[in-house]
Amino acid sequence: MDLGECTKIHDLALRADYEIASKERDLFFELDAMDHLESFIAECDRRTELAKKRLAETQEEISAEVSAKVCLVTLV
């Protein structure tokens, strides 16, 4: 799934600061990451369910169309 452009800052100096600070105390960045991942998974699940519904509707339409053609062929 396309997430678009990342809104986070990716800086090696900031990463080094984080690693040092996280050894001294818990900064709860992991909780933010977990929230982000949970919302991403929920969005993926939502899109998957919508795609499944569209697929089921398409299959029903195709089955009805095939059945109608079969009936026409058997009548001829």
C-alpha positions in Angstrom: 0.0 0.0 0.0 1.3 3.4 -0.8 1.9 5.3 2.4 2.9 8.5 0.6 5.9 10.6 1.7 7.1 10.0 5.3 6.4 12.9 7.6 9.1 12.0 10.1 12.6 13.5 10.2 15.4 11.0 9.3 18.6 12.5 10.6 21.6 10.5 11.7 22.5 13.0 14.4 19.0 12.8 15.9 19.1 9.0 15.8 22.4 9.0 17.7 20.8 11.4 20.3 17.8 9.2 20.6 19.9 6.1 21.2 21.9 7.8 23.9 18.8 9.2 25.6 16.9 6.0 25.4 19.6 4.3 27.4 19.1 6.8 30.2 15.3 6.9 30.3 12.2 5.6 28.3 11.1 8.3 25.8 8.0 6.3 24.7 8.9 6.6 21.0 7.9 3.0 20.7 4.4 3.8 21.7 4.1 6.4 18.9 5.5 3.9 16.4 3.0 1.3 17.7 0.1 3.7 17.2 1.3 4.5 13.7 1.6 0.8 12.8 -1.9 0.0 14.3 -3.5 2.8 12.3 -1.7 1.6 9.1 -2.9 -2.0 9.7 -6.4 -0.8 10.3 -6.4 1.1 7.1 -5.0 -1.9 5.2 -7.7 -4.1 6.7 -10.4 -1.6 5.7 -9.2 -1.4 2.1 -8.9 -5.2 1.9 -12.5 -5.6 3.0 -13.7 -3.0 0.5 -11.8 -4.8 -2.3 -13.3 -8.2 -1.2 -16.8 -6.7 -1.4 -16.2 -5.2 -4.8 -14.8 -8.6 -6.0 -17.8 -10.5 -4.6 -20.2 -8.0 -6.4 -18.2 -8.4 -9.7 -18.3 -12.2 -9.4 -22.1 -12.1 -8.8 -22.6 -9.9 -11.9 -20.4 -12.2 -14.0 -22.2 -15.3 -12.7 -25.6 -13.8 -13.6 -24.4 -12.8 -17.0 -23.0 -16.3 -17.7 -26.2 -17.9 -16.5 -28.3 -15.6 -18.8 -26.1 -16.6 -21.7 -26.4 -20.3 -20.9 -30.2 -20.0 -20.8 -30.2 -18.3 -24.2 -28.0 -21.0 -25.7 -30.1 -23.8 -24.3 -33.3 -22.2 -25.7 -31.8 -21.9 -29.2 
